[in-house]
Amino acid sequence: MPAVQPAGARPVRLVVRDDVLERSRLTVLLRALLALPLVVWTTLRALAALSVAIGCWLLLLIERQAPRSLHDFVASYVRYATQVSAYCLLAANPYPWFRCQDAYPIDLEIPPPDRQGRWGVVFRLPLALPAILLSLALGGGLVVGGVDTWSASQDDPAAPLAATAATSAGAAAVAAFLSWFAILVRGRAPRGLRDLVLFAVAYAAQTSAYLLLLTPRYPSSDPALAEPYSHLAKHPVRVVLADDLERPRLTVLFRPLLALPHLVWLTLWSLAAGLAATGAWVSALAAGRVPTLLHRFLAAYVRYAAHVTAFLLVVGRRFPGFTGSAGSYEVEIEIEPPMRQSRWKTLLRLLLALPAFLLAGALGGVLLVVGALGFPYALVARRMPEGLRNLGAACVRYSAQTSAFALLLTDRY
């Protein structure tokens, strides 16, 4: 029989009770207007929860454990804010109303109060700052701050998510912005975008629970935590990790300088890749497929760009080579051989790629935060946190998939 974990050792876990992706077009069209009273009410609840959390902070310093009643009050706010965030970001369809609902499709499991170390309680705010920064980059919504940029979009009901995407620049906000258009056309949320929003909402909930002293467990950014509710479809462009997480301090300290020749070479290669992509586009229109020679050249370029990005932002350990050879790096991009492609997709490739580039840009912001947080950690601990490394690798993977689609290596979106 496995040992029972202490309450504080168990994570704050997102629960998805209803995996239905269908959405009401009318409520999605008016989602910003419908969400406004929820945002106001959540903000008021946030102020109350913050006041109670301050009282819990004092009690934890004295007794190392918060009373169950105070813990449950703050936990109820975090659960409710998670439900509102999921609704606002189109990851849930039912209206959450004005109280925490036990049967809502998106919910949290929060462990009961447990004893916490006094030093961790004293320095909780500075300790939580890296998690808050990453949560803002992911754009998880209402949970951390108690407010959201949704109110800024009220002047334009026809595009209720545009202001959120523009002001927060969070990956979840961009995913919700793209989902809004897809739902109005198809009546359902794209699975990948919904899963990304839920991952960001779950991380924001972990961060809030840690910051508000509900748990001593630090938030985890490992995408593996999304496995119970997410589904990663097989794709012709994949990432393969063969990394032991160790990072020598010297190579971390001088990493920007070491990456400089790679950045120069990548810039020059990008010019050649643009010309090669033009030739691949003409060939794909004429013959329905990209010539093998051009495919190899562009695939090597996509791999090399991923290698350089992973090295620069501490996602990878070793100094990469300059050729983008398959299997030559520990954060490897596997690209399947050339196959027949739809001529219509080829003709409209750049237009079709715009939403993917928008999301890749938001995930690029997440990747920059991963590098900014991983750099000082690796200098001190001589290793990269596994959760940060895995999140960074996931961002590199999506960037490579977007580049591969735009450069006609595959017509798989």
C-alpha positions in Angstrom: 0.0 0.0 0.0 1.5 3.4 -0.9 2.2 5.8 1.8 -0.3 8.6 2.4 1.2 12.0 1.6 0.8 14.8 4.2 -1.8 17.3 3.2 0.7 20.0 2.4 2.7 17.7 0.2 -0.3 17.1 -2.1 -0.6 19.5 -5.0 -3.5 21.9 -5.7 -5.0 20.0 -8.6 -7.3 21.1 -11.4 -10.4 18.9 -11.8 -12.2 18.8 -15.2 -15.6 17.1 -14.7 -17.0 17.9 -18.1 -14.9 17.5 -21.2 -17.5 18.9 -23.6 -16.1 21.4 -26.1 -19.3 22.7 -27.5 -20.1 26.3 -26.7 -23.2 28.5 -27.0 -22.4 31.0 -29.7 -24.7 33.6 -28.2 -23.1 33.5 -24.7 -19.6 33.5 -26.3 -20.5 36.5 -28.4 -21.6 38.4 -25.2 -19.1 36.8 -22.9 -17.3 40.0 -21.9 -20.6 41.6 -21.0 -21.8 38.6 -19.1 -18.4 38.3 -17.3 -18.4 42.0 -16.0 -20.5 41.4 -12.8 -18.4 38.2 -12.1 -15.2 40.2 -12.3 -16.6 42.9 -9.9 -17.8 40.2 -7.5 -14.5 38.3 -7.7 -12.5 41.5 -7.0 -14.6 42.0 -3.8 -14.1 38.4 -2.7 -10.3 38.8 -3.4 -10.1 41.7 -1.0 -11.9 39.7 1.7 -9.7 36.6 1.0 -6.6 38.8 1.2 -7.6 40.2 4.6 -8.2 36.6 5.9 -4.9 35.5 4.5 -3.1 38.2 6.5 -4.7 36.9 9.6 -3.6 33.3 8.6 -0.1 34.6 8.1 0.0 35.8 11.8 -1.5 32.6 13.1 1.0 30.5 11.0 3.9 32.4 12.5 2.6 31.5 16.0 1.0 28.1 15.6 2.4 27.0 12.2 -1.1 25.9 11.1 -4.1 28.0 10.1 -7.6 27.3 11.5 -9.8 25.2 9.2 -12.5 27.8 9.0 -10.1 30.5 7.7 -8.4 28.1 5.4 -11.7 27.0 3.9 -12.8 30.7 3.4 -9.6 31.5 1.3 -9.8 28.1 -0.5 -13.4 28.9 -1.5 -12.3 32.2 -3.1 -9.4 30.5 -5.0 -11.9 27.8 -6.3 -14.4 30.4 -7.3 -11.9 32.6 -9.0 -10.7 29.6 -11.0 -14.2 28.9 -12.1 -14.7 32.5 -13.2 -11.3 32.5 -15.0 -12.3 29.3 -16.9 -15.6 30.9 -17.9 -14.0 34.2 -19.0 -11.3 32.5 -21.0 -13.9 30.2 -22.7 -12.6 27.0 -21.1 -16.0 26.4 -19.6 -19.5 27.1 -20.9 -21.9 27.2 -17.9 -22.3 30.6 -16.1 -20.6 30.3 -12.7 -23.0 32.7 -10.9 -21.9 34.2 -7.6 -20.8 31.4 -5.4 -18.4 28.5 -5.7 -20.2 25.6 -7.3 -19.3 22.0 -6.3 -20.6 20.6 -9.6 -19.0 23.2 -12.0 -17.1 21.6 -14.9 -13.8 23.2 -13.9 -12.9 23.0 -10.2 -9.9 22.7 -7.8 -8.9 20.1 -5.2 -7.1 22.0 -2.4 -5.6 20.0 0.4 -6.7 20.7 4.0 -4.6 22.9 6.2 -1.2 21.5 7.3 1.7 22.6 9.4 4.0 25.0 7.5 7.6 26.2 8.2 7.8 29.6 9.7 10.6 30.8 7.4 8.6 29.8 4.4 5.7 31.8 5.8 7.8 34.9 6.7 9.2 35.1 3.2 6.2 33.9 1.3 5.7 37.0 -0.9 9.3 37.2 -2.2 9.4 33.4 -2.7 6.2 33.6 -4.7 7.4 36.3 -7.0 8.9 33.9 -9.7 5.7 32.0 -9.8 3.7 35.2 -10.1 5.9 36.3 -13.0 5.4 33.0 -14.8 1.7 33.1 -14.1 1.4 36.5 -15.7 3.2 35.3 -18.8 0.9 32.3 -19.0 -2.1 34.7 -18.5 -4.2 32.5 -16.2 -6.8 35.1 -15.6 -8.5 36.4 -12.5 -7.0 34.2 -9.8 -3.7 35.9 -8.9 -4.7 39.6 -9.1 -8.4 39.4 -8.4 -9.0 41.6 -11.4 -8.5 41.1 -15.1 -8.2 43.1 -18.3 -11.7 42.0 -19.3 -13.2 45.3 -18.2 -11.1 47.0 -20.9 -12.9 45.1 -23.6 -16.4 46.3 -22.7 -16.3 49.1 -25.3 -15.9 46.5 -28.1 -18.4 43.7 -27.5 -17.8 42.4 -31.0 -14.2 41.3 -29.9 -14.5 40.7 -26.2 -11.1 39.0 -25.9 -9.0 41.4 -28.0 -8.2 43.8 -25.2 -7.3 40.9 -22.9 -4.8 39.5 -25.4 -3.3 42.9 -26.2 -2.9 44.1 -22.6 -1.9 41.0 -20.7 0.0 39.3 -23.6 -0.5 36.0 -21.7 -0.6 32.8 -23.6 -4.1 31.9 -22.2 -5.5 35.3 -23.3 -4.2 34.8 -26.8 -5.6 31.2 -26.9 -9.0 32.5 -25.7 -8.9 35.3 -28.3 -8.4 32.7 -31.1 -11.0 30.4 -29.5 -13.5 33.2 -29.6 -13.4 33.3 -33.4 -13.3 29.5 -33.8 -16.3 29.0 -31.6 -18.4 31.6 -33.4 -17.7 29.7 -36.7 -17.8 26.1 -35.5 -19.7 26.2 -32.2 -17.0 24.4 -30.3 -13.7 25.3 -28.7 -10.5 23.9 -30.3 -9.1 21.2 -28.0 -5.5 22.4 -27.9 -6.4 26.0 -27.2 -8.8 24.9 -24.4 -6.1 22.7 -22.8 -3.6 25.5 -22.9 -6.1 27.8 -21.2 -6.7 25.2 -18.5 -3.0 24.7 -17.9 -2.6 28.5 -17.4 -5.6 28.7 -15.1 -4.3 25.7 -13.1 -0.9 27.3 -12.6 -2.5 30.6 -11.6 -4.5 28.6 -9.0 -1.4 26.9 -7.7 0.3 30.3 -7.4 -2.7 31.8 -5.6 -2.9 28.9 -3.2 0.8 29.2 -2.4 0.7 33.0 -2.0 -2.4 32.9 0.2 -0.9 30.3 2.5 -3.2 27.5 1.6 -0.3 25.2 1.0 3.5 25.2 1.5 4.0 23.3 -1.8 5.6 25.5 -4.5 3.7 25.8 -7.8 4.8 23.3 -10.5 5.0 24.4 -14.2 5.4 20.9 -15.5 3.0 20.3 -18.5 2.7 16.7 -17.3 0.3 18.0 -14.7 -2.2 18.7 -17.5 -2.2 15.1 -18.6 -5.5 14.1 -16.8 -7.5 16.6 -18.9 -5.3 17.3 -21.9 -4.7 15.4 -25.1 -1.6 16.0 -27.2 -2.4 14.8 -30.7 0.4 13.1 -32.7 2.2 15.6 -34.9 4.8 15.3 -37.7 7.0 17.8 -35.7 7.8 16.5 -32.2 10.3 17.3 -29.4 12.5 14.6 -27.8 14.2 15.4 -24.6 17.5 13.7 -23.6 18.6 16.1 -20.9 19.8 15.3 -17.4 18.9 18.8 -16.0 22.5 19.5 -14.9 23.8 23.0 -15.9 27.5 23.8 -15.3 27.7 27.3 -13.8 30.4 28.5 -16.1 28.5 27.8 -19.3 25.3 29.3 -17.8 27.1 32.5 -16.7 28.5 33.1 -20.2 25.6 31.7 -22.1 24.6 34.9 -23.9 28.2 35.4 -25.0 28.5 31.8 -26.1 25.3 32.0 -28.1 26.4 35.1 -30.1 28.0 33.3 -33.0 24.9 31.1 -33.2 22.7 34.1 -33.4 24.7 35.6 -36.2 24.7 32.3 -38.1 21.0 31.9 -37.5 20.3 35.3 -39.0 22.2 34.5 -42.1 20.5 31.1 -42.4 17.1 32.7 -42.0 17.7 34.8 -45.2 18.6 31.6 -47.1 15.6 29.8 -45.6 13.3 32.5 -46.9 14.5 32.0 -50.4 14.3 28.2 -50.0 10.7 28.5 -48.7 9.7 30.5 -51.8 11.0 27.7 -54.0 9.2 25.1 -51.8 6.0 27.0 -52.1 6.2 27.1 -55.9 7.1 23.4 -56.0 4.2 22.4 -53.6 1.7 24.4 -55.7 2.9 22.7 -58.9 3.6 19.1 -57.7 1.7 18.9 -54.4 4.8 18.2 -52.4 8.2 19.9 -51.4 11.3 18.5 -53.1 13.4 16.3 -50.7 16.5 18.6 -51.0 14.5 21.7 -50.0 12.7 19.8 -47.3 16.0 18.7 -45.7 17.5 22.2 -45.9 14.4 23.8 -44.2 14.1 21.0 -41.7 17.7 21.5 -40.6 17.0 25.2 -40.3 14.0 24.6 -38.0 16.0 22.1 -35.9 18.9 24.5 -35.6 16.7 27.4 -34.6 15.2 25.2 -31.9 18.7 24.1 -30.7 19.9 27.7 -30.4 16.7 28.9 -28.6 16.9 26.0 -26.1 20.6 26.7 -25.5 20.2 30.4 -25.1 17.3 30.1 -22.6 18.9 27.4 -20.5 16.3 24.8 -21.7 19.2 22.8 -23.1 22.6 22.1 -21.6 25.3 21.6 -24.3 26.7 24.0 -26.8 24.8 23.1 -30.1 26.4 22.4 -33.4 26.0 24.8 -36.4 24.4 22.3 -38.9 21.0 21.5 -37.3 21.7 17.8 -37.8 19.0 15.3 -36.7 19.7 13.7 -33.3 22.6 16.1 -32.5 21.1 17.9 -29.5 19.4 17.0 -26.3 16.3 19.1 -27.0 15.7 17.6 -30.4 13.1 18.3 -33.0 12.0 15.3 -35.0 10.5 16.2 -38.4 8.8 13.5 -40.6 9.9 13.1 -44.3 8.1 15.1 -47.0 4.5 14.1 -47.8 1.9 15.3 -50.3 0.3 18.6 -49.3 -3.0 20.3 -50.1 -2.6 22.9 -52.8 -5.3 25.1 -51.2 -3.4 25.1 -47.9 -0.2 25.8 -49.7 -1.7 28.8 -51.6 -3.0 30.4 -48.4 -0.2 29.2 -46.1 0.9 32.6 -44.7 -2.7 33.6 -44.0 -3.4 30.3 -42.3 -0.3 30.6 -40.3 -1.1 34.0 -38.7 -3.1 32.6 -35.7 -0.3 30.1 -35.0 2.3 32.9 -35.2 0.2 34.9 -32.7 0.1 32.0 -30.2 3.8 31.2 -30.8 4.6 34.8 -30.0 2.7 34.5 -26.7 4.5 31.3 -25.9 7.7 32.9 -26.8 7.0 35.4 -24.0 6.5 32.4 -21.6 9.8 30.9 -22.9 11.7 34.2 -22.1 10.3 34.1 -18.5 11.4 30.4 -18.3 14.9 31.5 -19.3 15.0 34.5 -17.0 13.9 32.3 -14.0 16.1 29.3 -15.0 19.3 31.4 -15.4 19.7 32.4 -11.7 18.4 29.1 -10.4 21.0 27.2 -12.6 23.8 29.5 -11.4 23.0 28.7 -7.8 21.9 25.0 -8.0 23.8 23.9 -11.1 20.6 22.4 -12.5 17.4 23.4 -14.2 14.1 22.8 -12.5 12.4 20.0 -14.3 9.0 21.7 -14.5 10.6 24.9 -16.0 12.7 22.8 -18.5 9.6 20.8 -19.6 7.5 24.0 -20.0 10.4 25.6 -22.0 10.6 22.5 -24.2 6.9 22.6 -24.9 7.2 26.3 -26.0 10.1 25.4 -28.3 8.1 22.5 -29.7 5.2 24.8 -30.7 7.5 27.3 -32.2 9.1 24.6 -34.3 5.7 23.3 -35.4 4.7 26.8 -36.4 7.9 27.3 -38.4 7.5 23.9 -40.0 3.9 24.8 -41.1 4.9 28.2 -42.5 8.0 26.8 -44.3 5.9 24.0 -45.9 7.6 21.1 -44.1 4.1 19.9 -43.3 0.5 21.0 -43.9 -0.5 19.7 -40.5 -1.6 22.7 -38.4 
